[in-house]
Amino acid sequence: MAPTRDHSPRLWRAGAELRELQVSVEASEMVSVSRAELDALKAELRRLRREVGRGVARARIRGDPGPGDDAPAFTRGELAEAWGISE
């Protein structure tokens, strides 16, 4: 006999306890979505999350003051010499 799948509503989070969610859905509130449309929606969600992530990264980069004006600056030759490699 194959194992049965538990269809009770639960909230799944990594490292969290399982707990029951109280869900009330009228039949008129339920919709059917094709697999292709579901896959397209998931792809769009991934794209939007990446876009937001890039925006957050840009904001962090722009907000970083950097090493400051008194930080040492080296030429390629100076770095190559310090690392023991030749240009």
N, C-alpha and C positions, 0 to 999 in steps of 0.2 A: 504494500500500500504506500503511495506517495505521500510525503508530508504535506499537510494542508497549510495554506498561507493565512496568516492572521490579518484580517482586513479591518481590525478595530483602529480607530483614529488614535495615533500616538505622535508625540513630538520626539524626533530623533536628533540629538545633538551629541557631538563628540565629548566624552568626559562628563556627560550629564546623566542624571537618573531618568529612566523612562517614566512618563506620567501620562495619564489619560487626558485627552482633550474632549471637552463637551462640544459636539458639533451638531447643529440642527440645520438641515437642508431640506427645503421643499423640493418636490419633484420639478416644479416649474423653474427653479433656480439652477438646475443642473444642465450642463451642455456636453455635447460630444465634440471632440477635437480630433481631426485626422492625425495620423502619425507624422505625415509630412509637415503639417502646420505646427505640430508640437516641436518637431526638430528645428524648424525655422525660428520659432519663438525662443528656443533654448540658445540657438546660435546668436540671435540678436541680443539676448541677455548677456552672453559671454562678451560680445563686441562692446556693449555699453559698459560693462564692468571694467574691461581693459581701458576704455576711453577715460573713465573716471580715475582709474589708477594712474594713467599717464598724467592727468591733470594734477593729481595730488603730488606726484613725483616732481613735476615742473614747479609747483608752488614751493616745495621743500628746497629744490635747487636754488630758486630765486631768493628764498628767504635765508639761505646760508651765507653768512658774511665772508666766508673763505678764510684763507690763512692770514690775511692782512697785508698791509704795505711793507711791513718790516720783515716779511718772510723771505728767505734767500731764494734767488732765482739763478738757475744754472743753464749754460748753453749745452747743446748736444755734445760738443767736444769735451766740456768739463765733466759731464755725466759719464761719457764713454771712458774717460781717463780714470774717474773714480771707481767705475765698475770693472776696470781692467780689460776693457774691450776696445778694439780700434774701429774707426769709422771706415 
